Amino acid sequence: MITPPEWHKSSYSPNGSNCVEAREHIGGADVRDTQNREAGHLEFTRSEWTALVNAVRGR
């Protein structure tokens, strides 16, 4: 049985403010609002997620 990936808080989200959580998986990643989890999440393909991470890192 494959264990689903765990949600974790973004390292770019400071404590006590508006935060996002992410969970990476083989197909890409999902992102959701920490304070409004019931609203669902956004899904990114592997290439979309890689492009976003590289842009944030300035690559």
Residue pairs with C-beta under 8 A, 6 or more apart in sequence:
4 23
4 25
5 23
5 24
5 25
6 23
7 21
7 22
7 23
7 32
8 21
8 22
8 23
9 19
9 20
9 21
9 34
10 19
10 20
10 21
10 22
12 56
13 19
13 20
13 34
18 33
18 35
19 33
19 34
19 35
20 31
20 32
20 33
20 34
21 31
21 32
21 33
21 34
21 37
22 29
22 30
22 31
23 29
23 30
24 49
26 46
27 45
27 46
28 43
28 44
28 45
28 46
28 47
28 48
28 49
29 43
29 44
29 49
30 41
30 42
30 43
30 44
31 41
31 42
31 44
32 39
32 40
32 41
32 42
33 39
44 52
